[in-house]
């Protein structure tokens, strides 16, 4: 039986090249011509390997989310929830501000350009954010009060740091900023004032 011609490119390398382009230009401003040029393939090869632009972006985002998940899994093995969160946030900074790619969070880019993407991309990114917050809440529960509120604050913190990275803030400054912001996240929650009589 005859077999098809083997691919003349490495899919993992092609995904990395696409990821760098999406990180630099965002989803909407990245054209198929941009992608084929950056990946070194023609449109038929792109369609055959990854599908359309939405499918390629989703593959890139899933690859990035797997990296984020690995960072969180390693961090959550820390003996305390506070140390786990600290390691996770600093690990995310290392991923977002890595030296070999434009500084950006692909999940954040998906959030900012959701209106330009497909319903599948939008739904998957939203589900990922909910799952991340639920996982943080679970890790904080039993060690800290208001774990859901603190988890939401941590998600907001990482999103803000990703935006700072995209604007060009150096990684060293992001790490210092993260330590400062985490002091607030883990500050004691104010006690409720007694209801007026």
C-alpha positions as CSV (number, residue, x, y, z in Angstrom):
1,X,0.0,0.0,0.0
2,X,1.4,3.4,-0.9
3,X,2.0,5.8,1.9
4,X,1.7,9.6,1.9
5,X,4.7,11.8,1.6
6,X,6.4,12.3,5.0
7,X,6.2,15.8,6.4
8,X,9.2,17.9,5.7
9,X,9.1,19.7,9.0
10,X,9.0,19.0,12.7
11,X,5.6,19.7,14.2
12,X,6.9,20.6,17.6
13,X,9.4,23.1,16.1
14,X,6.6,24.5,13.9
15,X,4.4,25.0,17.0
16,X,7.2,26.8,18.8
17,X,7.6,29.1,15.9
18,X,3.9,29.8,15.7
19,X,3.8,30.4,19.5
20,X,6.6,33.0,19.2
21,X,4.6,34.8,16.5
22,X,1.3,34.7,18.4
23,X,3.2,36.0,21.5
24,X,4.7,38.9,19.6
25,X,1.7,39.9,17.4
26,X,-1.4,38.5,19.2
27,X,-4.1,36.4,17.6
28,X,-5.9,38.9,15.4
29,X,-2.8,40.6,13.9
30,X,-1.2,37.3,13.0
31,X,-2.1,36.3,9.4
32,X,-1.9,32.9,7.7
33,X,0.9,34.4,5.6
34,X,2.8,35.4,8.7
35,X,2.4,31.9,10.1
36,X,3.5,30.0,7.0
37,X,6.5,32.3,6.7
38,X,7.5,31.9,10.3
39,X,6.9,28.1,10.4
40,X,8.6,27.6,7.0
41,X,5.7,25.7,5.5
42,X,3.0,26.3,2.9
43,X,-0.7,26.6,3.5
44,X,-1.6,23.1,2.5
45,X,1.0,21.7,4.9
46,X,-0.3,24.0,7.7
47,X,-3.9,22.9,7.1
48,X,-2.9,19.2,6.9
49,X,-0.9,19.3,10.1
50,X,-2.9,21.7,12.3
51,X,-6.2,22.7,10.6
52,X,-7.1,26.3,10.3
53,X,-5.8,29.3,12.1
54,X,-8.1,28.8,15.1
55,X,-7.1,25.1,15.4
56,X,-3.4,26.1,15.2
57,X,-3.8,28.8,17.9
58,X,-5.7,26.3,20.1
59,X,-2.8,23.8,19.6
60,X,-0.3,26.5,20.6
61,X,-2.4,27.5,23.6
62,X,-2.8,23.9,24.8
63,X,0.9,23.4,24.5
64,X,1.4,26.5,26.6
65,X,-1.2,25.4,29.2
66,X,0.5,22.1,29.5
67,X,3.7,24.0,30.4
68,X,1.7,26.1,33.0
69,X,0.3,22.9,34.4
70,X,3.7,21.4,34.9
71,X,4.8,24.6,36.7
72,X,1.8,24.4,39.0
73,X,2.1,20.7,39.7
74,X,5.8,21.1,40.7
75,X,5.0,24.1,42.9
76,X,2.0,22.5,44.6
77,X,4.3,19.9,46.0
78,X,5.7,22.5,48.4
79,X,5.0,21.8,52.1
80,X,2.9,24.9,52.6
81,X,0.2,26.6,50.5
82,X,1.9,29.9,50.7
83,X,5.2,28.5,49.4
84,X,3.4,26.6,46.7
85,X,1.8,29.8,45.4
86,X,5.0,31.7,45.6
87,X,6.8,29.0,43.6
88,X,3.9,28.9,41.1
89,X,3.8,32.6,40.5
90,X,7.6,32.9,40.0
91,X,7.5,29.9,37.7
92,X,4.8,31.5,35.6
93,X,7.0,34.7,35.4
94,X,9.9,32.5,34.1
95,X,7.6,31.0,31.5
96,X,6.0,34.3,30.4
97,X,9.3,36.3,30.4
98,X,11.5,33.5,29.0
99,X,14.6,34.7,27.1
100,X,14.0,32.6,23.9
101,X,10.5,34.0,23.1
102,X,8.7,37.4,23.1
103,X,7.4,38.2,26.6
104,X,3.7,37.3,26.7
105,X,1.2,34.9,28.2
106,X,-0.6,33.0,25.5
107,X,-3.6,32.4,27.7
108,X,-3.7,36.2,28.3
109,X,-3.4,36.9,24.6
110,X,-6.3,34.6,24.1
111,X,-8.3,36.5,26.7
112,X,-7.5,39.9,25.2
113,X,-8.4,38.8,21.6
114,X,-11.2,36.5,22.5
115,X,-13.7,38.4,20.2
116,X,-11.5,37.5,17.2
117,X,-11.2,33.8,18.0
118,X,-13.6,31.0,17.6
119,X,-16.2,29.9,20.2
120,X,-14.0,26.8,20.9
121,X,-11.0,28.9,21.7
122,X,-13.0,31.3,24.0
123,X,-14.7,28.4,25.8
124,X,-11.4,26.5,26.4
125,X,-9.6,29.6,27.8
126,X,-12.5,30.4,30.1
127,X,-12.7,26.8,31.3
128,X,-8.9,26.8,31.9
129,X,-9.2,30.0,34.0
130,X,-12.0,28.5,36.1
131,X,-10.0,25.3,36.6
132,X,-6.9,27.2,37.7
133,X,-8.8,29.2,40.2
134,X,-10.5,26.0,41.6
135,X,-7.2,24.3,41.9
136,X,-5.7,27.2,43.8
137,X,-8.7,27.4,46.1
138,X,-8.3,23.7,46.9
139,X,-4.6,24.1,47.6
140,X,-5.3,27.0,50.0
141,X,-8.2,25.4,51.8
142,X,-7.4,24.3,55.3
143,X,-4.4,26.6,55.6
144,X,-5.8,30.0,54.9
145,X,-9.2,31.6,55.4
146,X,-11.1,33.0,52.4
147,X,-9.3,30.6,50.0
148,X,-11.6,31.4,47.1
149,X,-11.0,35.1,47.5
150,X,-7.2,34.6,47.8
151,X,-7.3,32.3,44.7
152,X,-9.1,35.0,42.7
153,X,-6.5,37.5,43.8
154,X,-3.7,35.2,42.7
155,X,-5.3,34.7,39.3
156,X,-5.6,38.5,38.9
157,X,-2.0,38.9,40.1
158,X,-0.6,36.5,37.4
159,X,-2.7,38.2,34.7
160,X,-1.4,41.6,35.7
161,X,2.2,40.3,35.7
162,X,1.7,38.9,32.3
163,X,0.4,42.2,31.1
164,X,3.5,43.9,32.6
165,X,5.7,41.4,30.8
166,X,4.0,42.1,27.5
167,X,4.7,45.8,28.0
168,X,8.4,45.0,28.4
169,X,9.0,44.9,32.2
170,X,12.2,43.0,32.8
171,X,11.9,39.6,34.5
172,X,13.9,40.6,37.6
173,X,11.4,43.5,38.2
174,X,8.5,41.1,37.7
175,X,9.9,38.8,40.4
176,X,10.3,41.7,42.8
177,X,6.7,42.9,42.0
178,X,5.4,39.4,42.6
179,X,6.9,39.2,46.1
180,X,5.4,42.6,46.9
181,X,1.9,41.7,45.7
182,X,2.0,38.2,47.3
183,X,2.4,40.0,50.7
184,X,-1.0,41.5,50.1
185,X,-2.5,38.2,49.0
186,X,-1.4,36.5,52.2
187,X,-2.2,39.4,54.5
188,X,-4.7,38.6,57.2
189,X,-8.3,39.2,56.1
190,X,-10.0,42.0,58.1
191,X,-12.5,40.9,60.6
192,X,-16.0,41.8,60.0
193,X,-17.3,44.7,61.9
194,X,-20.2,44.0,64.3
195,X,-23.6,44.8,62.8
196,X,-25.0,48.1,64.1
197,X,-27.7,47.7,66.7
